[in-house]
């Protein structure tokens, strides 16, 4: 049952379960790529598509599912997404060929695309129904759920492969979908039209969002921010193994502070009042984190590498929550799900751009020179984020003095 304020603990748990499914599926496959390649006799160039197709499906699916959530009801779309997730999991578990696995990943990407925009749409509707400002902890919990699930994906994948082989990386989506469905049915409000519900939307909603200068700046700012974050995750870890010559286990351990530090940081930031101040703090933190990579070389101490990872964790926690809050505050109530989906699209476009920067900087090997070239590119990107964070929002868009991120002035 949803608690009295409509946004209580059970509601928050239910939306976070679904919101965690996309990040966990984006990272859990990483540990299975070698096994899948050996099973079907294909190389890394082919197995890499198992990563790419999910990002593409997600980039398209998030705003589409958000639009459907705004139009037909977020709870319905949320549950449909869980059904697609289960179908994709079964298809991948069966997996007689690499082609079928690619189809399974596309279905999983589309299914998990429903949860986040539907969750944000439900939060907005509950806030309007109850007449209460959205608690910052509710929005912050969504950001934390994404970071936690992204972090546990690889170790969970390792355990599943050790237990039953790579097929279980797909099959695990069945119990995850079941848990998501049970919590949604028990704790999320039905899609009943009422006095406070947003009116039905149309294809014009995309034009409404695209016409919003503030939302476009938020998408650009967050996409560039995540470009730096993804480049660190995938580029820095390659450097750790190839140039610093650390083993895989130690490289993974050095990456963990980015997530472990980001989680409490996100919870703290979610309780702050001022969105624009948090955006600027996050942007400056991003700049310092990018510049810190210039301090590293193959002779650097593990302690310095650990400190760099902590810096990236701090900025990640601030930026994840503050940009999500800005999007929520800047989106009209009737198109919140669509706007949330486009925020995730900007995130995955950042992932695509990060792949380009890594390939341009490293070439055949992740050397010290390549890392420093990559760091300079990230410093330029971070400077752009600082400039974007300094742009004042349109008058009447963002409330900066009310407790809890994500309130909208009328």
N, C-alpha and C positions, 0 to 999 in steps of 0.2 A: 504494500500500500504506500502511495506517495504521502509524504509527511505534510503537515498543515500548511507550510509556506509554499508547497508545490515543488520545492527545489532542495529537499532534504537529503539525508544520507543515502537512502535506497535509490532515489532517482539518480543521484550522482554516480553511484556504483553501476547502475544499469547502463547509463550512457557511456561511461568509461570503458566498460567491457567491450562494447562494440567499437569504440574509437581506437582501441588497442589492436584490433585485428589486422588493419592494413599495415602498420609499421612492423608487426611481428612477422607477417608474411613477406615483407620486403627484405628482411634481414635473415630469416631462418633458412632461406634457400642457399645462402652463401656457403655454408659448411657442407652442402650436399652436391655441389657442382662437380667436384672431382669424381665422386661415386657414380653420378648419373652419366658423366662422360665415359667412364670405363664400362658401364653397363651397356651402353648403346654404341660404343666404339666411335665417339665423336670427340672433337677437340674443344679447346676453351672458347674458340670463336663461335661455335654453335651453342654451347651451354650458356654463354653469356646472354643469349637471347631470352633465357628463362628469367633473367633479371630485367632486361629491357622491356619485354612485353608487359610485365606487370606495371612498370612505371608509365608506359604509354596508355594502358587501359585505365589506370588510375587518373592520369592527367585529363582524360576525356570523361571518365566516369564520375569523378567527384562533382563537377558543376552540373552534370546531367542528373545525377541522383539528387542533388540539392534542389534543382528545379522541380523534379517530381515530388520531393518532400514538401515543397511549398505549395504545390498544386493539389496533390492527392492526400496529403497528411504524412507527417514525419514518421509516426509509429508504423504505419503500413509499409512505407518504403524501407524503414529500418529492418523489419521482419523479412521482407522480400530479399534484401541483401544477404541476410543470414542463410536463406534457402539457397541462393546462388553460391555462397561460400561452401555449403555442404556438398552441393553438386560438383563444384570444382575440386574439392578435396577427394571425393570418391573417384572422379575421373583421373586425377593424378595418381591416386593409389593403384588404380587399375593399370594405367600408363604402359601400354604395349609398345609405344614408340616415342621418339623425341617430339614428333609432331603433336601427338595427343597431350604430352606434357605441356607444350606451348599453349594449346587450347585451354588446358586446365588452369594455367597461370592467368590467362586472359579472363576466364570466368571468375577466378578468385579475386583478381584485381577489380572487376566490376562489382562483385558482391561486397567486398570490403569497402568500396567507395561510398556505399550508402550510409554507413554508420556515422561518420563525423559530421557531414552536413545535416543529416537528420537530427543528430544530437543537438547541434547548435540551434536548429529551428525549434526543437522542443523546448530548449531552455528559454528562447525568446517568447514562445507562446505561453509557457508557464508563468513567466514574469508578467506578461500582459494580463493573464487571467487573474493573478493574485494582486496585481497592482503594486508589486514590490520590485525594488531594484534587484538586478541579477547579482547574487553574491559572487565576489571575485573568486572565492574558493571553488565554485562550480566550474567556471571557465578555466581556472588554473588546474583543476583536476584533469581536464581533458588534455592539456599540454603535458602534464606529468605522466598520464597513461601512455601517451605516445612515446615518451622517452624511455619509460620502463620497458615497454614491450619491444622497442627497437633494440634495447640492450640485452634482453634475455633471449632474443631470437637465435643467435649463433650457438650459445651453450645448450639451449633446448634442442636445437637441431642435432648437435653432437650426441646428446643423450639418446635421442630417438634413433639415430643411425646406428649407434652402438647396440641398441636394444633390438631393432627389427629391420634395419636397412633404410635406404633413402625414401622408400615408399611411405614411411611413417611421417615424413616431413609434410606430406600432403594429407594423410589420414588424420593427423592431429586436428585438422580443421573441423572434423565432425563433432567432437566433444566441445570445441570452442564455440561452434555455431549453436549447439544445444544449450550451453550455459547462457549465451547471449539471448537466445529466444526465451528461455525460462525467466530470466531476470526482466526482460522487456515486457513479457506478458503480465508478470506479477507486479512490477513496480513502475512502469511507464504509463502515463495517462493515455486513454483512447483518443482517437482523432475525431472528437465531437466538435461540430461547429457551434460557436457561441458568440456572445456579444464582443468578446475581446479577441477572437481569432482573426488572423489576417485574412483578407479576401482572397478568392482564387486568383492565381497569377497567370500570365501568358508569356508567349515568346518575347514580348516587349520588355520583360523583366531583365533580360540580358542587356538590352539597350540602355535600360535605366541604370544598371550597374556600371556599364562601360562609360556612361556619361558622367559618372561621379568622379571628380578629380581626386577626392580624398581616398576613395577605394583603389583607384588605379595607382596612386602613389604607395599605398600600403602593399598592394600586390608586388609592385616593382621592388620596394624596399625589402620585403620578405623573401622574394625570389633571389635577390642578390645576397641577402644574409645567409640563406640556405646554400647558395653556391659556395660560400666560404666554408660552411659547416660540412657539407658533403665532400669537398675537396680535402679537408682535414681528415675525415674518416677514412676515405679510400686512398688518398695520396700519401698522407703521412705514414700510414701503416705499411705501405709498400716501401717507403724509404727506411723505416725501422728494420725491415727484414733484409733489404738488399744492400743498403749503404752502411747502416749501423750494425748489420749482421746479428740481429737479435732473433731468437727463435720465435715461432708462432705464438707460443703460450705467453711469453713475456710481452710481445707486441700487443696481444689482446689485453693483457693486464694494464698496460700503459694507456690504452684507449678507454678503459673503464671509468677513470675519473671524469671524463667529459659527460657521461650519463649520470654517474653517482653524485657529482657536484651540481649538475643541472637540475636534479629533482628537487632538493630543498630550496635551491635558489628560486625556482619557478613558484614554489609554494609561498615563499616570502614575498615575491614581487606581486603575486595575485592579491595580496592583502593591501597593497598600496593604493593611493587615491589618484595619482596623477599619471595618465597614460603618456603624455608627451615627454615628461621627465624620464620615465622608464625607457621610452624609445631612444632618447638621446644617450642615456647611460649605456644601454645595450649596444648602440652603434659605436660609441667610443671604446667599449670593451671589445667589440669585434675588431676594431682597428689595432688595439694593443695585442690581441691574440694573434692576428695575422702577422704583425711585425715580429712577434716572438720567435717565429720560425726562422728568421734570419740569424738568430743566435746559435742555431744548432749545426753541428757537423758530426761526422762519424766518430769523433773522439769525445763527444759530449757525454756528460754523466747521466745516469738513469734518473737522478734526482731532478736535473734540469728538464729532462723529457717529461717527467711526471708533472712538473710545474706548468709546462706548456699545455698539457692536457687539462689541468685544472682551470687555466685561463679560458680555454675553449668551453669548458663546462659552465663557467660563470656567465659568459656572454650568451651561451645557448639557452640557459634558464631564463634570463631576462628577456631576450628577443622573442622566444617562443610565446611567452605569455603576453607581452606588451603588444606584439603585432596581432595576435589573435583578438585581444581586447579592442584594439583600434578598428579591426575589421567589423567586430560586433557592434561597436558604437556608431560606425559610419554607414552600416547597411540599413535600408528601410525595413521595417518589421515584416512586410509581406514577401521579402526576397532574401531573408536571412540565410536560409539553407543554400540557395544558389550562390550567395556571396561567400559562404563558408567553403563550398566546394571549389570555387575559383581560388581561394587562398591556398588550398592544398595543391591545386594545379600549378600555381606559381612556385610552390615548394619543389615539385618534381621537375619543373623546367629548370630550376636551380641545379638539380641533380644532373640533368643533361649537360648543362653548361660546365659543371665541375668536371665531367668526364673529358670534355674538350680541353680544358685547361691542363688537366693531368697529362693527357697524351701529348700536348704541345710542349710541356716543360720537361717531361721525363724521357720521352722517346723510348729507347730499348731498355733503359735501366734507370732506376731512381737514385741518382747520384746527389752529392752535396750541392753541386752547381744547379742541378735540376730543381732541388728543393728550394734553393734561394731564388731562382727564377720564378718558381711557383709562388713563393712568399711575396715577391714584389707585385705579381699580378693580383694576389689577394689583398694586398695593401691598397691598391688602386680601387678595387671593388669595395673595400670597407670605407674608403674616403667618400665614395658615391653614397653609401648608406648613411654616413654622417650628414652629408648635405641633404639627403631626403628626409632624415629625421628632424632637421632644422626647419623644414617647411611648415608653416602654420596651417592648421586645418581651416576649412571654410567655416565661417561664423555659424554657430548653432549646431555644429556636428558633434563634437566631443565634449562631454561634461568632465571637468578635471577636478572638481571639488567634492564630489559625492563618494562616500565609501563604496568600494567595490568597482572593479573595472566593468565597462560595458554598459553604461547607462546612456540614454539618448535624450537630448534636449528637444522639446517641442517648439 
